[in-house]
Amino acid sequence: MIYRGGEKFDMSKKISEVSMGLWLAEHPILKEKSRSIREKYLGFLFCYTPPGRSRLTDSLLALYRKRILEDETFDPVPNPSIKGLFKYRFALYMDIWFLNAFGDREQAQYLLRELETKAGLAGIYKKKLRFLYERLYVRDNGVRFPRVEPLIDLWQKNNAFFQLPVRKIAFTANMSSGKSTLINALVGKKVNKSQSIACTAKLHYIWNKPFEDGFSAEDDNVLNLDADYMTLMTDDEGNKSSKITVGTYFRLMCGEPGPLCLLDTPGVNSALDEAHRKITKNAMAKGDFDRLVYVVNADGAIATNDEHAYMTYLAQNLGKEPIIFAVNKLDCFRAGEDSVSESLKGIREDIRKLGFENAVVCPVSAYAGYLAKKALYDGGLEEDEQDELDVMRRIFRRKDYDLSVYYPREAAEAGRQAAEAQTDPDRQKYFQLLCNCGILPLEYILTKK
């Protein structure tokens, strides 16, 4: 729950719990060398946070065990006393409120009284505890807590983030368009399978976080707040629903967009499973999104029967809505054989004939964008990836392959300014690629208010 203006409202109706930013990677207890102290820390948390309260709380407790003790099976002995943990007391109080009452002032007040009663605090320390409560839930009272100021800053970023309106952007396409690769490029991490075959008959809701906390979360039958690569790439067969939810920090270059959800839908032309088409069409009909991105394979354009049939369906049902057509895989074009401008002109004409009244055509190379962000943030590209990235940079340095010129002036200028603002030569060259391959201008269009 979030407390605002004297009333509470259920944040789960606004934003997914996987969007919660965590501070475990920066936690002061991780520097503690004594295992017994770490065990006591967990015992204090478990005393005030009994298992079974909620899926989120249980998942957080499992993550705390994993990170603080590197032992997910450890069974702490609940202990209400702060004795032996005094140097970590403010972090402990914050953890208890975070685990049990983030945004719920009434529950936080109850826990405040519990801590005052059971933790064995002297009067002066009870006063400091109340000052910390005020900082988190009421107002900035000017009292500073040097040991946990970084955690307070992250708490406040979480809180401000959850107050903002949510925007959802749906992505739809036929198979082999590069839709999942485009989402990975926008996020800046591989959170979706990007294969040329039908991957899953699930709707993937990918939520951003307010800050980079080093964790990716996934709710796929089991809520895992520290999902590794294999977990993200493998569907849980126990999930009988049509939904998978992922949360991670989006590496966007054109500012912080607030709560943002990217909805990845199954390809509708799968011959393997009719469920793919049904789930996607149901999602389109429901219309639970603010913008729609249709990803087109530039190499095949709209020539296939499957592509034409699905676009006709969308034109009949959503033709008056503003739709972004992301024309992907333009890195496959060859000089002297293909013309970017002529291809885009033909696609615009086909879109107009089908009856789309508010369409915007945005050319991109999703794979070039994905590689550029991977080089920027992760480094250590595999040899083949580095070779491909070098080729992409050569392609999009050429004037006739600068895709930013096909965007509205404001979007193109935002991309160029982002590149020019980089002072480090290596960062600048990757930002320039992101601009020229269309990712930065597309980011601007998708995230601007």
N, C-alpha and C positions, 0 to 999 in steps of 0.2 A: 504494500500500500504506500502511496505518496501522500504526504500531508501538505495541503496548500490552502491558504485563505480560510482556515478554520474547519476544513472538511477533508475527509479522506476519499481517495478514489483508487480503484483497483488498477495498478499499473499493468497487470497482465492483459487487460483489455486494450492497452495501447501498444505495448512493446513486449517482445519476448524476454523471458528470464535469462536466455543465453547471451543477451546483450550486456549483462552486468559486468562492468570493469572490475578486475580483481587487483589487489596489491601484494599478492603473495610473493611475487618475484622480487619485490623490494622490502620484504618483511624483516624487521630487526632481529627476530628470533632465529633467522637462518644463519646469523653470525655467531650464535651461541654454540660453544664447543661441547658443553656438557649434555649428554643424552638425558640424564635424569632431569635436568631443568626443562628440556624440551618435552619430556613426558609429563612433567608437572603442568606445563603450559597447556597441553592438550587436555589434561585432567580438569583444569579450570574451565576450559571451553565446554567440555562435555557436561560439566555440572550444570551450567546455565543453558545448554543447548542439547536437550535430550534427543537421541535419534528417533526418527519416526514423525517428526514435526511436519515435514513436507519433503517432496522429492528434491527441491532445490537445497534445503538445509542438509539433507543426508548426503547429497553430492558434494556440497561444500566441505562437510566434515571429512568425507573420504579424501578430498583433495588436500585438506590441511594435514591429514595423517601422512599422505604420500609425500608432500613437500617438506614438512617439518621433521618427520622421522624416516622418510623413505621406506615406510612400512604401512601398507594399506590394511593389513590384518591386525595391527596393534589395537588392543582393547584398553583404552585409558581408564584409570580409576578416578571417577568424578571427585573433585575436591573444591569446595567453595572458598577456601582461604587463599589469600594473595601471598602468604608467607613463602619466601624463597623466590618470588617472581616480581619483587617490587620494582626493579628497573624496567620491567616490561609492562607495568600496570596499565599505562594509557593505551598501548597497543592491544592489550587484553580487553579492555573496556570497549574499544572500537570494534574489535572482532566480534564480541558478543552482540553488540547492537547491529553490526552488519549481518551476522548470521541469522538473527532473530527479528530484527525490527528496522531494517533499512527503509526509511520513509514512513514508518508507522510510529508517530510520536506517542500515542497512547501506550503501545507495547514498550517503547523505549523508557517511558516514565515508570512503568511497572518494573522493568529490569533495573532501572536506577535504584529504586527502593530495595530490590533484592540484593543488589551489590552493596549498598550502604549497610544492610542488615547482616549479611552473611560473610562478606569478605574480610571483616575484622579491621576496618579502616579507622584511624584516629580522626578527630573532628576536622583538622586542617586538610587532611587528604580527601575527606568527604566533600569539602568545599571545592577542591580542585576537580573532583569527579563531576560535580554539578556544573562547573565552568566548562568542562569538556562537553557535557551534554548540551549546554547552551550553544556552543560553537557549531555543533552538528545539526541541531534541530530547531533552534530558535533564531539566533542572530550572532553576528560577530561581536563578541563582548570585549575584544582587545587582548584577551589572555592568550598567551602563546605557549605551545608545548613542543619544545625543540626536538625531542626524540621522535615525535609522530607528525610533525608539520607536513612532511611529504604525503603521509597517509591521509591527513585531513584534506589536503589539496585534491587528492584523487577522489575522496568521498564527495567533495563539493562538485567535482566534474561529473561524477555519476548523477548526483542529484539534479544539477542543471540540465543534463542530457535528457533525463527522464521527464522533465517538465515540457520539453519541446514537442511540437506536433510530429507525428510519424508520416513518412512518405514511403509508398510501395511502388516499385517499378517491376513490371512483369516482362519476362523475355519469352518469346515464342518463336518457333521455326520448324522447318523440316529437319530431318537428320542430315548430318554432314555439313551443316552451315557454319559450324564453329561457335555456336551459341554458348556452350559451356566455357570454351576458351576465352570468349569475350568477357564473360562474367569473372573468370579467373584474372584476366588482365585488369579489369576495373578494381577488383578487390586487391590485387597485387600479390595474391597467394593462390596456390592450387587448392581450392576447396571443393571443386566439382570434377568428376571424371570428364575427360575431354577426348573421347574416342569417336571413331567414325561409324560406330555401331550403336544401336539403341542401348542405353546404359541402365535405365531404371524406369519403372512406371510409377514414379513418385514425384510429388511437388516438392522442390527444395526451396525452403525459405531461408535466405542468407542475410543475417542481421549484422549491422556494424556495432562496434563498441565505442564508448566515448574516448578511449585512449588505448595505446598499445600496452597490453598487460602480459604479453608473451604466451597467452593461452588461446586456443580455439576450442569452442564448445560444440557439442552435437547432441541433439535429442532425437534418437532413432531407436525407439523402444526403451532404451536406457539413456538417462541423462548423464552425459560424460562431460565434465567441465575442463578436461585436459585431453582432448581427442588428438591422437597423433595422426600422421599421414595415412596409415593403413586403415585406421578407424573411419576417417573421413571418406576414403575411397571404397569402403566395403559396406554394403547395405546389410542391416540386421534382419535376418529372416524372421525374427520374432515380431517385427513391426508389421501389424496387419492393417495399419492405416495407410492412407495415400500421401502421407506428409513426413518430411524430414526437415528438422530445423537446425541451422548452424549459426554460430555467433563468433565473430572475429573482428579485429580492427581492420578497417578498410584503408589501404594505402592510396588515398586520393590526393591528387596534386593541386586541385583547385579549391582548397579550403575545406573546412569541416562542415558537413551537410546536416548534422543532427541525426536523429534516429532514421535510419534508412534500411529498407528491406528490399533485396533483389530476389524476385521469384523466378526460379528456373523451372520451366515446364517440360514434360517429355516431348520428343519429336513426334509429330502427328502422322508421319508417313511410314511408321514402323510396320513391317509385314510380320514381325515376330509376335506382336501382342496388341490386340485391338484396344486393350485397356489404356495404352499410351494416348491414343486419339481421344478416347472418351474423357479421361482425366483432364487433358488440356482444354478440350472444348468446354467442359463444365467450368473450368477456371476462367475461361474467357467470358462465358455467359454470366458468371457470378459478378465479374467486374470489380473484385476487391483489390484494386490497384489504382494508383494515381496517374501512371503513365505506362504506355505499352511500347516495347521495342520489338520489332520484327526483324530477325537476322536473316539476311539473304546471302547466299553463296554467289559472289560476283562471277565466279568461273562458270556457274551454271545458270546464273541470273534467274529469270522467271520462265524459263523455257520448258521445264518439266511439267507433266500433267499434275503431279502431286502438289508442286508449288502453286500452280495456277488454281487448282481446286481449293486449297486452303486459303489463299489470298482472296478468292471470290467469296468464300464463307465469311472471312473477317470483314470484307467490304460491305457485305449485306447486313452484318450485325453490328459492326463498330466503325463503319465507313465515315461517320461524321465526327468521330473522336480524333483528337490529335495523336498520331502514331508516328514513331520514329522508325524509319527503315535503315538499319545498320547494314550497309553493303560490305561484306567481309571478304577476306582472302584476296585483296587486291595486290598483295605481294607475289601472287602467282602469275600476274600479268607480265608479259615479256615485251620489251621495247621493240618496235617495228612490227609487232604482231597484234598487240592489243592497245587500245586507247582507253585510258581511264575516263576522260571527259566524254567520249562517245558512248561508253558503256553506261555511265551514270545518266546521260541524257536519255538513253533508251529505257532504262529502268524507271526513270521519272515518268516517262510517257506511258509505260505499261501500268504504273500505279494509278495514274490519272484516269486511264481508260477503265480500270476496274472499279472506279467510283470512290476512291479515297479523297476526301475533301480537305483534310488538314494534315497532310503527310509532310514529313521532313526527311530528306535523304541524307544520311551521314556515312561517308565512306571510311572504312577502318581496315587495319591489319591487326586483328586481335592477337595473333601469335607474336608479332613484333612488339606489341605493347607488353605482353606477358614477359617476354625475355628481357626487355628493358627494365621493367620493375624488379625482376628477379636479380638482375645485375646490380641495380641500385641498392637494394635492401639486403639481399642474401649473399651476393657474391658467389664465388666458387662454382661458376657454371661448368657443366660437363663439357668435354672437348667439342662434341658435336653441337651443343647449344651455343658455345662461343663462336664456332664457325658460322652457324646460322645467324647469330646476332650481328656479326661483322657484315654478312651479306645484306641483312636488312638495313643496316646503317648506310651501306653504299646505295641501295635501291632508293631509299627515301630521302637521300640527300639531293637526288636529281629533281630539277624543277618540275618536270612533268609528273612526278610521283609525290609531290607535296600535297597530301590530302587535305591539309588545313584550309587550303584556298577554296574548297568546295563547301565550307561551313559558313553560317552567318558571321558577319564581321566581328561581332562582339565575342563570339565563342573562339574564333581563330585568334583574335588579339589576346584573349585570356591565356591561350596556350603559348603564344609567343612570349608574352610577358613572364610566364612561369619559367620558361627556358632561359630567358635573358637574365633573370634574377639570380641564377646559379653562378657562384663565384668559383667553385671548383671545376676545373676543365672536364674531369670524368663525369661528374654529375650533369654538367651542362650538355654533354654530347648525348647522354641518355634521355634527358628532358627534351632535347631537340628532336630525337627520334620519336618520343611519345607525342610530341606536337605534330610532326610530319606524318605519322602513321594514323592520325585521327583520334587517338585515345584521349589526349588532353582536351581538345574541343568537345568531344562527346561527353566527357566527364562534366564539363561546364554546363552543357545543355541539360544533363540529367539531374544535376545537383543544385542548379540555381533556383531560388525561391520563386 
